[in-house]
Amino acid sequence: IGLLNVTKQFRLSHCGPHDLASVGPHLAFVTCYDSSNMLVVDIQTGETKQVINLYPWADADGIPEADHVIRVNNTLLVTIQGLDRNNAYTPTAQGLVLRMHIKDDRIAEGISTTELPCSNPFTPWVRTGDSLVMGCAGVRALGQSSIVRVIPETLEMTILATEATLGGIPHEIAAESNGDLLVLISVPKTIVT
């Protein structure tokens, strides 16, 4: 494997970019982990073309922790972690999926929200057949992590595996061509006092 050549690089101030989804050859939707906004960015110039306000989905610390984004046809799905930065990034509620419709390379009015059956959505989205899967870390000390299947068109969700069946917390998921999932897990440490 050869080395990649960096062709463009630019700063996104006050963003903490976390993930992106491409929209055509020049635009990308960028989740900002350290702000209550999501950006539509011209990837040729670095210019912000649209700022999407995600503050309505923030918890008390004012930041929703918009994590991963994926484009499915003319729809974007964005995971919201909702972590309390003042309490060791502990989840404050169930995670969310925001559904946004793309029109003319911009987010159209109206963002719908669906609650996940888990907290702290953590892994990137993975396509598998007609569905998506992602992993939730939950509250790490409480054994709440899981892998969730999402049907993009309906946002119907199903828990495929729990921390108990996985034997740990999912950190990365990959889909095999036969539909099997490869899951990288970590085993929480037990603290004895």
Backbone as numpy.savetxt, mean C-alpha at the origin, in Angstrom:
# Nx Ny Nz CAx CAy CAz Cx Cy Cz
23.04 -10.26 -14.82 22.19 -9.10 -14.82 23.09 -7.86 -14.82
22.83 -6.95 -15.75 23.60 -5.72 -15.83 23.10 -4.68 -14.85
23.90 -3.67 -14.65 23.50 -2.57 -13.79 22.50 -1.67 -14.50
21.61 -1.08 -13.73 20.65 -0.13 -14.28 21.30 1.24 -14.42
20.91 1.95 -15.45 21.36 3.33 -15.61 20.27 4.26 -15.11
20.61 5.13 -14.17 19.66 6.12 -13.67 19.55 7.21 -14.73
18.33 7.41 -15.26 18.14 8.41 -16.30 17.51 9.69 -15.77
16.73 9.60 -14.72 16.12 10.78 -14.10 16.11 10.59 -12.60
16.32 11.69 -11.90 16.23 11.67 -10.45 15.80 13.05 -10.00
14.85 13.12 -9.05 14.38 14.40 -8.55 13.86 14.23 -7.14
13.76 15.33 -6.43 13.29 15.34 -5.05 11.78 15.57 -5.00
11.14 14.92 -4.06 9.73 15.17 -3.74 9.71 15.65 -2.30
9.86 16.94 -2.11 9.96 17.52 -0.78 8.71 17.25 0.06
8.92 17.01 1.33 7.84 16.82 2.31 6.90 15.68 1.91
7.46 14.63 1.35 6.62 13.53 0.86 6.96 12.21 1.54
8.22 11.85 1.56 8.57 10.50 2.00 7.99 9.49 1.02
8.40 9.57 -0.28 7.79 8.69 -1.29 7.93 7.23 -0.90
6.82 6.49 -1.07 6.80 5.10 -0.61 6.55 4.12 -1.74
5.72 4.50 -2.72 5.40 3.60 -3.82 4.91 4.45 -4.98
4.87 3.85 -6.18 4.35 4.59 -7.32 3.66 3.64 -8.28
2.74 4.21 -9.04 2.05 3.49 -10.11 2.13 4.36 -11.36
2.60 3.79 -12.43 2.78 4.52 -13.68 1.44 4.74 -14.38
1.32 5.93 -14.99 0.15 6.26 -15.79 0.70 6.82 -17.10
0.90 5.96 -18.07 1.46 6.42 -19.32 2.96 6.64 -19.20
3.55 7.17 -20.26 5.02 7.27 -20.29 5.60 8.41 -19.45
4.75 9.36 -19.00 5.31 10.53 -18.33 4.79 10.78 -16.93
3.73 10.09 -16.50 3.14 10.40 -15.20 3.17 9.19 -14.28
3.27 9.49 -12.97 3.20 8.45 -11.95 2.44 8.98 -10.75
1.66 8.12 -10.12 1.01 8.42 -8.86 1.95 7.95 -7.76
2.27 8.83 -6.81 3.26 8.54 -5.77 2.60 8.66 -4.40
2.67 7.59 -3.60 2.19 7.68 -2.23 3.27 8.34 -1.38
2.83 9.21 -0.48 3.74 9.95 0.42 3.51 9.45 1.84
4.47 8.72 2.36 4.32 8.12 3.68 4.39 9.14 4.80
5.10 10.24 4.55 5.32 11.22 5.61 4.49 12.48 5.45
3.42 12.42 4.68 2.51 13.56 4.57 1.10 13.03 4.36
0.15 13.92 4.37 -1.25 13.51 4.16 -1.66 13.66 2.70
-0.68 13.75 1.80 -0.96 13.90 0.38 -0.45 12.72 -0.43
-1.01 12.58 -1.62 -0.51 11.69 -2.65 -0.28 12.59 -3.86
0.75 12.30 -4.65 1.11 13.20 -5.74 0.96 12.53 -7.10
0.59 13.33 -8.09 0.70 12.93 -9.49 1.89 13.71 -10.02
2.93 12.97 -10.47 4.21 13.58 -10.80 4.57 13.31 -12.25
5.05 14.35 -12.94 5.62 14.19 -14.28 7.01 13.59 -14.08
7.20 12.35 -14.49 8.47 11.67 -14.21 9.60 12.11 -15.13
9.30 12.95 -16.11 10.35 13.52 -16.94 10.94 14.77 -16.31
10.09 15.57 -15.64 10.55 16.86 -15.10 10.57 16.90 -13.58
9.84 15.99 -12.92 9.73 16.03 -11.46 8.65 16.98 -10.98
7.95 17.61 -11.90 6.91 18.57 -11.54 5.67 17.86 -11.00
5.14 18.36 -9.90 3.90 17.83 -9.34 2.73 18.39 -10.13
1.93 17.50 -10.73 0.80 17.90 -11.57 -0.51 17.96 -10.79
-0.61 17.16 -9.73 -1.82 17.15 -8.91 -1.45 16.68 -7.52
-2.09 17.29 -6.51 -1.93 16.87 -5.12 -3.28 16.33 -4.67
-3.29 15.09 -4.20 -4.52 14.46 -3.73 -4.49 14.45 -2.21
-5.46 15.09 -1.60 -5.52 15.22 -0.15 -6.06 13.93 0.47
-5.24 13.26 1.27 -5.66 12.03 1.96 -5.88 12.28 3.45
-5.88 13.54 3.88 -6.06 13.86 5.29 -7.35 13.27 5.88
-8.45 13.20 5.14 -9.66 12.62 5.73 -9.48 11.18 6.24
-8.43 10.48 5.79 -8.20 9.10 6.24 -7.06 9.00 7.24
-6.61 10.15 7.75 -5.54 10.17 8.76 -6.13 9.90 10.14
-5.29 9.41 11.03 -5.69 9.26 12.44 -5.29 10.53 13.19
-5.20 10.46 14.50 -4.97 11.66 15.33 -3.64 12.35 15.03
-2.64 11.63 14.52 -1.36 12.29 14.25 -1.37 13.07 12.93
-2.47 13.01 12.18 -2.63 13.81 10.97 -2.06 13.21 9.70
-1.48 12.00 9.79 -0.87 11.36 8.62 -1.49 9.97 8.45
-2.02 9.65 7.26 -2.67 8.36 7.07 -1.72 7.19 6.80
-0.43 7.47 6.54 0.53 6.45 6.12 0.02 5.72 4.88
-0.11 6.48 3.77 -0.44 5.89 2.48 0.75 5.05 2.05
0.54 3.76 1.89 1.66 2.84 1.69 1.79 2.43 0.23
1.09 1.39 -0.18 1.28 0.86 -1.53 0.13 1.22 -2.45
0.45 1.34 -3.73 -0.53 1.71 -4.75 -0.37 0.77 -5.94
-1.49 0.42 -6.57 -1.47 -0.38 -7.78 -2.54 0.14 -8.72
-2.24 0.12 -10.00 -3.22 0.52 -11.01 -3.84 -0.73 -11.61
-5.18 -0.76 -11.64 -5.94 -1.82 -12.28 -6.88 -1.14 -13.26
-6.57 -1.22 -14.55 -7.31 -0.51 -15.60 -7.30 0.98 -15.29
-8.46 1.61 -15.14 -8.51 3.04 -14.83 -8.81 3.31 -13.36
-8.35 2.41 -12.51 -8.56 2.55 -11.08 -7.24 2.40 -10.35
-7.06 3.21 -9.31 -5.92 3.05 -8.41 -6.43 2.53 -7.08
-5.72 1.58 -6.51 -6.00 1.10 -5.16 -4.80 1.45 -4.29
-5.08 2.12 -3.17 -4.04 2.59 -2.26 -4.31 2.03 -0.88
-3.28 1.44 -0.26 -3.45 0.97 1.12 -3.09 2.08 2.09
-3.91 2.18 3.15 -3.70 3.15 4.22 -3.44 2.36 5.50
-2.28 2.63 6.13 -1.91 1.89 7.33 -2.54 2.45 8.60
-2.65 3.77 8.71 -3.25 4.38 9.91 -2.49 4.05 11.18
-1.22 4.44 11.22 -0.35 4.13 12.36 -0.18 5.35 13.26
-0.09 5.11 14.54 0.11 6.18 15.52 1.61 6.42 15.68
2.09 7.47 15.08 3.52 7.79 15.14 3.97 8.17 16.55
3.03 8.55 17.39 3.36 8.92 18.77 3.34 7.72 19.72
3.03 6.54 19.18 2.96 5.33 19.98 3.62 4.17 19.23
4.89 4.38 18.84 5.70 3.35 18.20 5.06 2.78 16.93
4.36 3.62 16.17 3.74 3.21 14.90 2.77 2.05 15.08
2.01 2.08 16.15 0.98 1.07 16.42 -0.25 1.37 15.58
-0.86 0.35 14.96 -2.09 0.59 14.19 -3.20 1.15 15.09
-3.92 2.14 14.57 -5.01 2.75 15.34 -6.36 2.15 14.98
-6.43 1.42 13.88 -7.69 0.82 13.42 -7.37 -0.19 12.33
-8.41 -0.76 11.74 -8.21 -1.65 10.59 -7.61 -0.83 9.45
-6.82 -1.48 8.59 -6.28 -0.82 7.41 -7.40 -0.50 6.44
-7.11 0.38 5.50 -8.09 0.79 4.51 -7.55 0.58 3.10
-8.47 0.43 2.15 -8.14 0.51 0.74 -8.92 1.68 0.17
-8.21 2.62 -0.44 -8.86 3.74 -1.12 -8.93 3.39 -2.60
-10.10 3.59 -3.19 -10.26 3.36 -4.63 -10.44 4.72 -5.30
-9.57 4.99 -6.27 -9.60 6.26 -7.00 -9.72 5.96 -8.48
-10.54 6.74 -9.16 -10.72 6.56 -10.60 -9.86 7.57 -11.35
-9.19 7.10 -12.39 -8.31 7.93 -13.20 -9.09 8.41 -14.42
-9.03 9.71 -14.67 -9.66 10.28 -15.86 -8.71 11.36 -16.39
-8.33 11.25 -17.64 -7.42 12.22 -18.26 -6.14 12.38 -17.44
-5.58 11.26 -17.01 -4.33 11.22 -16.25 -4.39 11.96 -14.92
-5.58 12.12 -14.37 -5.78 12.76 -13.07 -6.76 11.91 -12.27
-6.81 12.15 -10.97 -7.79 11.49 -10.13 -9.11 12.24 -10.28
-10.15 11.51 -10.66 -11.48 12.10 -10.77 -12.03 12.36 -9.37
-13.06 13.18 -9.30 -13.68 13.48 -8.00 -14.23 12.21 -7.37
-14.15 12.15 -6.05 -14.73 11.04 -5.30 -13.77 9.89 -5.10
-13.44 9.63 -3.84 -12.58 8.51 -3.46 -13.41 7.63 -2.54
-13.52 6.34 -2.89 -14.27 5.43 -2.04 -13.31 4.68 -1.12
-13.83 4.24 0.01 -13.02 3.60 1.05 -13.63 2.26 1.44
-12.77 1.26 1.59 -13.19 -0.04 2.09 -12.24 -0.47 3.19
-12.79 -0.94 4.30 -11.97 -1.39 5.43 -11.44 -2.79 5.15
-10.16 -2.97 5.42 -9.54 -4.29 5.30 -9.91 -5.15 6.51
-9.85 -6.48 6.37 -10.12 -7.35 7.51 -8.88 -7.54 8.39
-7.95 -6.58 8.34 -6.71 -6.65 9.10 -6.18 -5.24 9.28
-5.19 -5.08 10.15 -4.58 -3.76 10.36 -3.15 -3.75 9.83
-2.66 -2.55 9.56 -1.31 -2.31 9.07 -0.99 -3.07 7.78
-1.70 -2.76 6.66 -1.33 -3.36 5.37 0.11 -3.01 5.06
0.92 -4.01 4.77 2.37 -3.85 4.84 3.10 -4.18 3.55
2.71 -5.23 2.86 3.44 -5.65 1.67 2.90 -4.96 0.42
3.69 -4.92 -0.63 3.16 -4.43 -1.90 2.03 -5.33 -2.41
1.17 -4.75 -3.26 0.14 -5.54 -3.93 0.80 -6.54 -4.87
0.21 -7.73 -4.99 0.69 -8.75 -5.91 -0.49 -9.22 -6.74
-0.33 -9.25 -8.05 -1.39 -9.76 -8.94 -1.31 -11.27 -9.01
-2.46 -11.90 -8.90 -2.54 -13.34 -9.06 -3.90 -13.67 -9.67
-3.88 -14.05 -10.95 -5.13 -14.32 -11.65 -5.98 -13.06 -11.72
-7.26 -13.17 -11.34 -8.17 -12.02 -11.38 -8.23 -11.28 -10.06
-7.29 -11.56 -9.16 -7.32 -10.91 -7.85 -5.94 -10.35 -7.49
-5.92 -9.66 -6.36 -4.70 -9.12 -5.79 -4.53 -9.71 -4.40
-3.31 -9.84 -3.95 -3.06 -10.24 -2.57 -2.09 -9.26 -1.95
-2.19 -9.13 -0.64 -1.27 -8.29 0.12 -1.23 -8.80 1.55
-0.17 -8.44 2.25 -0.01 -8.89 3.63 -0.17 -7.75 4.62
-0.75 -8.07 5.76 -0.91 -7.10 6.85 -0.03 -7.56 8.01
0.64 -6.59 8.64 1.49 -6.91 9.79 0.70 -6.93 11.09
-0.45 -6.24 11.13 -1.23 -6.19 12.37 -0.44 -5.51 13.47
-0.79 -5.82 14.70 -0.01 -5.38 15.85 0.97 -6.51 16.11
2.23 -6.25 15.91 3.24 -7.31 15.87 3.26 -8.20 17.12
3.07 -7.66 18.27 3.16 -8.46 19.49 1.91 -9.30 19.74
0.86 -9.09 18.96 -0.42 -9.76 19.23 -0.76 -10.87 18.24
0.12 -11.17 17.31 -0.13 -12.26 16.37 -1.28 -11.99 15.42
-1.42 -10.76 14.94 -2.55 -10.37 14.11 -2.25 -10.29 12.62
-1.08 -10.68 12.17 -0.78 -10.52 10.76 -1.53 -11.55 9.91
-1.68 -11.21 8.62 -2.43 -12.10 7.72 -2.11 -11.76 6.28
-2.58 -12.62 5.38 -2.54 -12.36 3.94 -3.98 -12.28 3.47
-4.27 -11.24 2.69 -5.64 -10.95 2.26 -5.72 -10.98 0.74
-6.78 -11.59 0.22 -7.08 -11.56 -1.21 -8.13 -10.50 -1.46
-7.94 -9.69 -2.51 -8.86 -8.61 -2.85 -9.27 -8.75 -4.31
-10.57 -8.72 -4.58 -11.07 -8.67 -5.95 -11.15 -7.19 -6.32
-10.35 -6.71 -7.28 -10.27 -5.28 -7.54 -11.60 -4.62 -7.94
-12.41 -5.30 -8.73 -13.65 -4.71 -9.22 -14.68 -4.47 -8.12
-14.74 -5.37 -7.15 -15.77 -5.30 -6.11 -15.21 -4.96 -4.73
-13.91 -5.05 -4.58 -13.21 -4.93 -3.29 -13.70 -5.97 -2.27
-14.18 -7.09 -2.78 -14.49 -8.24 -1.91 -13.16 -8.76 -1.37
-13.10 -9.02 -0.05 -11.85 -9.41 0.59 -12.00 -10.71 1.37
-10.94 -11.52 1.32 -10.91 -12.79 2.01 -9.54 -12.97 2.66
-9.51 -13.39 3.92 -8.24 -13.72 4.56 -7.82 -15.11 4.09
-6.64 -15.18 3.46 -6.12 -16.45 2.95 -5.30 -17.19 3.99
-4.61 -16.46 4.85 -3.75 -17.08 5.86 -3.56 -16.12 7.01
-3.43 -16.67 8.20 -3.18 -15.87 9.40 -1.74 -16.07 9.86
-1.32 -15.28 10.83 0.03 -15.44 11.37 0.24 -16.84 11.94
-0.81 -17.40 12.53 -0.71 -18.75 13.10 -0.43 -19.78 12.00
-1.11 -19.68 10.86 -0.88 -20.66 9.79 0.41 -20.38 9.03
0.83 -19.11 8.97 2.07 -18.77 8.29 3.30 -19.06 9.15
3.14 -18.98 10.46 4.28 -19.15 11.36 5.09 -17.89 11.53
4.54 -16.75 11.11 5.24 -15.48 11.26 4.52 -14.37 10.53
5.19 -13.24 10.40 4.63 -12.03 9.80 5.06 -11.96 8.33
4.11 -11.78 7.40 4.50 -11.69 5.98 5.22 -10.37 5.69
6.38 -10.47 5.05 7.15 -9.28 4.67 7.16 -9.07 3.17
7.03 -10.13 2.42 7.04 -10.03 0.96 6.26 -11.22 0.41
5.55 -10.97 -0.70 4.76 -12.02 -1.34 5.07 -11.99 -2.83
5.21 -13.16 -3.42 5.40 -13.29 -4.86 4.44 -14.36 -5.37
3.91 -14.16 -6.57 2.99 -15.13 -7.17 3.74 -15.96 -8.20
3.62 -17.27 -8.10 4.17 -18.18 -9.08 3.22 -18.26 -10.27
3.69 -18.70 -11.42 2.85 -18.79 -12.62 1.70 -19.77 -12.45
1.84 -20.75 -11.55 0.76 -21.73 -11.32 -0.26 -21.25 -10.28
-0.08 -20.00 -9.78 -1.03 -19.45 -8.80 -0.58 -19.59 -7.36
0.45 -20.40 -7.10 0.96 -20.52 -5.73 1.58 -19.20 -5.29
1.56 -18.96 -4.00 2.17 -17.76 -3.43 3.43 -18.15 -2.67
4.49 -17.41 -2.89 5.70 -17.53 -2.08 5.65 -16.40 -1.07
5.82 -16.73 0.20 5.70 -15.72 1.25 6.96 -15.72 2.10
7.60 -14.57 2.18 8.74 -14.38 3.06 8.21 -13.89 4.40
8.50 -14.64 5.47 7.99 -14.27 6.79 9.13 -14.03 7.76
8.81 -13.29 8.81 9.76 -13.18 9.93 9.02 -13.68 11.16
9.77 -14.28 12.05 9.20 -14.82 13.27 9.44 -13.82 14.39
8.36 -13.33 15.03 8.54 -12.36 16.12 9.35 -12.95 17.27
10.16 -12.11 17.87 10.92 -12.53 19.04 10.03 -12.52 20.25
10.25 -13.48 21.12 9.51 -13.53 22.37 10.37 -12.87 23.45
9.79 -11.93 24.14 10.52 -11.24 25.21 10.03 -11.78 26.54
10.94 -12.27 27.35 10.59 -12.81 28.65 11.16 -11.88 29.71
10.30 -11.51 30.66 10.78 -10.63 31.73 10.58 -11.31 33.07
